[in-house]
Amino acid sequence: MSGSAALAELSAGLAAGDDGELETLLRSAAEEAGPVAVEEAILQSHLFLGFPAALRGMRVWRRLREDAGEEGAVGFDAAAPSEWEARGEEVCRRVYGSAYRGLRRNVGRLHPDLDAWMIRDGYGKVLGREGLDLAARELCIVATLAADGSPRQPLHSHLRGALRAGAEPADVEEALEAGLAKRPDTDRTGGARELWRRVRERATSDESRPG
């Protein structure tokens, strides 16, 4: 299993909430991707699962590290808060492509502070951090959203975002299936697979267009 796949499995496990399985997933992700990447995957989970899930995941991870006689936290963000907005705009544009302006407009209409927090905190402070590349982060998000049974729109956006960030279609599908494996709801899983089929076909069609 690749490092990105192990991190996607871990992200799906964080959404599922089984501490026993989580220990196994953490060990596998640490072996395949390294401790920094593991901590980044746990940290970013709070954006989609809330702080309780991120805290639970970090508690299990810290206990495993301590039991193994290893050091504590290994990651940090070298960027200053003043850089978060610019970094967030850059990362969000990369994920959403031509849909970026529409996203900002629609979220801003809901509330301007939500738009500001999305860019500065979500994409700038968290998803734009060092320690894990954007393609791997997007694969983790796909697995998280699929496992959590999130609505169609965010899953659609991050399926496309993973491809835009440079993830291979096979890796996106693997992350999606890792998440869907945590959900017994066949109606939702079928809808998610159909959504991915359309996203993949659209991406292939866009690549085949001249110019």
N, C-alpha and C positions, 0 to 999 in steps of 0.2 A: 504494500500500500504506500502511495506517495505521501509526502508531508501534508500537502493540501487536502488530500482525501481524508487523512486522519484527523485533521482540524475540522473538516466538515462533519465527520462522524461525531466528534466531540461537541460541536455546536448543536447538532440534532439532539444529542444526549442531554445537554443543558436545558433544552426546551422540554424534553420528556420528563425530567425530574427524578430519575432513578439513581440514588446515590451509589448503590452497589455497582451498577453498570458504569457510572461516571468514573469511578476509580480505574476501571479497566481502560476506558477511553482516554483518560488523562495519561496513563502510562504509555499507551500506544502512540498518542500524539507527541509526547515528550521524546520518545525514541525516534520517531520519524521526522519531526519538525523542529525539535529543540524547545527548551523551557521558555525562551523569550516569546516565541510564536504562540505557545500554549497560553501564556499570560495575556497576550494581546487578544486572543480569541475569547478568553473569559471576560476581559475588560469590556470589549465592544458589545458583548451580549446584553449589557444593560440597556442599550438603545432599543432593543426589540423585545426583550423579556422582562425588563425592569430590574431595579437594584437587588431585590431579594434573590433572584436567580443568579445574578452575577456574584453576590456575596456567598451564596451557597456553594457555587462552583469554586470560588477562590478558597473557601474554608477547606474543602476536600483536597484541593491542590496543595495548599500550604501544609496540611497534615501529611500528605505523601512526601513532600519535600523534607519535612522535619524528620519523619520516620527513616528516611534514607540518609540522614545526616548532611543534607545539602543546604545551601544558603537560601535566604528568603527571596524577596522581590528582586527581579533582575532587569526590569525594563524602566525606562523613563522617557519623557518627551522633551527633546532638546529645543523645541520651538517655544517662543514666548507667546503669551496670550495675544499680544498685538499682531501676531502672524496668523492666528487661527482663521480669521475671516477670509484673508486672501487664499490661504491654503484650502479652506473649505470650498470656496468658489471654484478653484481649479479641480478639486477632486469631484465635486458634484457635476461639473460640466463633463468630465470624463465619463462618469457613470450614466448620465442622462442624455448626452449627445445633443441632438437637435431639439429634444424635448425639454432642455434645461430652462429656457425662458418661460415656457408654459408652466412648468413646475413652480418656479419662483412666483409667478403671477397668481397661480391658483392658491398656493399656500399663504401668500401675502394677503389675499382676499379673506381667507379664514381668520387670520390675525397676523399683523406684522411682526409680533414677537415670535410667533411660531416659525416664521420664515427666517428670522435672525438666529434663533436657536438651532434650527436645522443646519444652517450653513456654518455658523461659528462653532457650535458645540458638537453637532453630529458629524459633519463632514470634515471640519477643521480640527477640532480638538481630539476627536476619537478616530475616525476612519482615515484621517491623513497622517496619523502617527507613524513614526519609524517602528521597526520591529516585525512588520508583516506587510508584504506587498499587497497592492489593491486587488489584484486578481484573487489572491487567497482570501482576502477579507470578504469579497463578494461571494465567493463559494460558500464561506461560512454563513453568510446572510441568507443565501438561497436555502441551505439546509435548515437553518433556524426557522425561517418563515414556513417552509413546508411542514416541518415537525409541529409547529405551533398552530397550524391550520389558519394562517393569516388570510385576509381577503385577497382577491385576485389581483388588485392593482399593485400593491407593493411587491408581490411575488413576480409579477410581469416585469416591473421596473428593474428588479435586481437580477432576473434571468438575463435580460438584455444588458444590464450593467456589467455582469460578469464577463460576457462576451466582449463588450467594449473595453474592459480593463485588460483583456488579453488572455482570458481563460479559454482553453480548448472546449469545443462543444461536448466532447466525451466527458470532460471533467465536470462541466455544468450538470450534465445528466446524472453523473454519479453522485454529486452533491444533492441534487433534487431527490434521487431515490433514497439516499441516506436519511433525509428528512421524512419522506413519505413512509418509510418503514416504521416510523414511530407512531403512525396514525392508522387506526383500523377502519376509518371512515372511507369506504370504497368510492362513494360519490365524490368526495373531495379529492381523493388521489387520482381518480380518472380525469377530473377537471384540470388538475395541475399538470398531468401528463399531456393533455390536449393543448393546454396553454403553452407548454414548452415546445411541442411540435410546431405550433404556429410561429413562435419566436425564432426557432431554429430555421424554419423555412424562410422567414422574412430576412434573417441575417444572410442566408445563402443567396437569396435573390438580390439583396443590396450589393453583395460582393461581386456578383456576376454582371452588374450594370457597368457599361463603359464609362470612363472618366471618373 
